[in-house]
Amino acid sequence: MADTADFTNNAELKQYIGVMINNEQYGIDIGFVDNIVRMQRITRVPKSQPYFPGVINLRGEIIPVMSLRRKFGLEDDVITNKTRILILKPEPQASIGFLVDEVKEVLTLSDSDIDHVSNPDDKTSYVTGVGKHVKGLISIMNVPAVLTEKEAVNP
């Protein structure tokens, strides 16, 4: 019976890649992450959204790169030796790169470690909750919401 209880406890555990964006720590569900690559030359694509600095060629695959800083309305990216591009596969045949300041670690959190956001508004829609772990708080990123194009609404 102890084995069954351990399995139940492990079933609610989820892993996240901890990344830094503008001195804030975010967790990205590891199920979306296909690869983590060092910063490389990004080729600009004319007339793309301002938060898409361009595309990269990763082993023959052309991957659009999204600046999370720009998407979140923060100051522009500062490229350092710690800057990384997370390659996400939200769909089997589609890849996208997320430009992040730094990749910190893989975190394992249980559902009880996360305070979920209820009724998210425009400012919190990119976050599904806040996780608590030994090194502090981490905002859990809502990857589908980040990838969704939202129209600006003028009051």
C-alpha positions in Angstrom: 0.0 0.0 0.0 2.9 2.4 0.6 3.9 2.1 -3.1 0.4 3.2 -4.1 0.5 6.2 -1.9 4.0 7.2 -3.2 2.7 6.8 -6.8 -0.3 9.1 -6.0 2.0 11.7 -4.5 4.4 11.6 -7.5 1.5 11.8 -9.9 0.8 15.4 -8.8 4.4 16.5 -9.2 5.2 18.6 -12.2 8.6 19.8 -13.5 9.3 23.4 -14.7 12.3 25.0 -16.3 13.2 28.0 -14.1 14.1 31.1 -16.2 14.9 34.7 -15.5 13.3 37.5 -17.3 14.0 41.1 -16.1 15.1 39.9 -12.7 11.9 37.9 -12.2 11.9 34.1 -12.1 9.3 32.2 -14.2 8.6 28.5 -14.5 7.9 27.0 -17.9 6.2 23.6 -18.0 9.0 21.2 -19.1 6.5 19.4 -21.3 6.6 22.3 -23.7 10.4 22.5 -23.8 12.2 20.7 -26.6 15.7 22.2 -26.4 17.7 25.0 -24.8 20.3 26.7 -27.0 22.9 29.4 -26.5 22.3 32.8 -28.0 23.0 32.8 -31.7 22.5 35.2 -34.6 18.8 36.1 -35.1 17.8 37.1 -38.6 15.3 39.9 -38.6 12.0 39.4 -40.5 10.5 42.5 -41.9 7.0 43.6 -40.8 6.8 41.0 -38.0 5.4 41.8 -34.6 7.7 43.9 -32.4 8.2 41.1 -29.9 9.5 38.8 -32.7 13.1 39.9 -33.2 13.4 37.3 -36.0 14.2 33.7 -36.8 17.1 31.3 -36.2 18.3 28.3 -38.1 18.6 25.3 -35.7 20.0 22.2 -37.5 18.1 23.1 -40.7 14.8 24.1 -39.0 13.8 27.7 -39.2 12.4 28.7 -35.8 10.8 32.1 -35.0 12.1 33.7 -31.8 9.9 35.6 -29.4 11.3 38.2 -27.0 9.5 37.6 -23.7 10.7 40.9 -22.4 9.0 42.7 -25.3 5.9 40.5 -25.2 5.5 41.4 -21.5 6.0 45.1 -22.1 9.4 45.3 -20.3 12.6 47.1 -21.4 14.4 45.6 -24.4 16.6 42.5 -24.1 20.1 42.7 -22.9 22.2 39.9 -24.5 24.8 38.4 -22.1 26.7 35.1 -21.9 23.7 33.7 -19.9 21.1 34.6 -22.5 19.4 31.5 -23.9 16.7 30.6 -26.4 14.3 27.9 -25.2 12.9 25.9 -28.1 9.3 25.0 -27.3 7.1 22.6 -29.2 3.5 23.6 -28.3 2.3 21.5 -31.2 4.0 18.4 -32.7 4.9 20.1 -36.0 5.5 23.7 -34.7 8.5 25.1 -32.8 9.1 28.6 -31.4 12.0 30.0 -29.5 11.6 32.1 -26.3 14.4 34.5 -25.6 15.2 34.5 -21.9 17.9 36.3 -19.8 19.0 33.1 -18.1 18.0 29.5 -17.5 18.4 28.7 -13.8 17.3 25.1 -13.0 14.7 22.4 -13.3 12.1 22.7 -10.5 9.7 20.0 -9.3 6.6 21.4 -7.7 3.4 19.7 -6.5 0.0 21.2 -7.2 -0.2 22.1 -3.5 3.0 24.3 -3.9 1.2 26.5 -6.5 -1.4 29.2 -5.7 -3.4 29.3 -8.9 -4.6 32.6 -10.3 -8.4 32.9 -10.4 -10.0 35.3 -12.9 -6.8 36.5 -14.5 -6.9 40.0 -16.0 -4.7 41.4 -18.7 -1.7 41.8 -16.4 -1.7 38.3 -15.1 -3.0 36.3 -18.1 0.6 35.2 -18.9 0.8 33.6 -15.4 -1.3 30.7 -14.2 -0.1 30.8 -10.6 2.7 31.4 -8.2 4.8 28.4 -7.1 6.6 28.2 -3.7 9.9 26.4 -3.5 13.0 26.6 -1.2 14.6 29.4 -3.2 11.6 31.7 -3.2 8.6 32.3 -5.4 8.3 31.5 -9.1 5.6 32.7 -11.5 4.2 29.8 -13.5 4.0 30.9 -17.2 0.8 30.3 -19.1 2.5 29.2 -22.4 -0.7 29.0 -24.5 -1.6 32.6 -23.4 1.9 33.9 -24.3 1.6 32.3 -27.8 -1.9 33.7 -28.4 -2.1 37.0 -30.2 -4.3 39.4 -28.3 -5.9 42.4 -29.9 -5.4 45.8 -28.2 -8.6 47.1 -26.8 -9.0 50.9 -26.6 -11.5 52.1 -24.0 
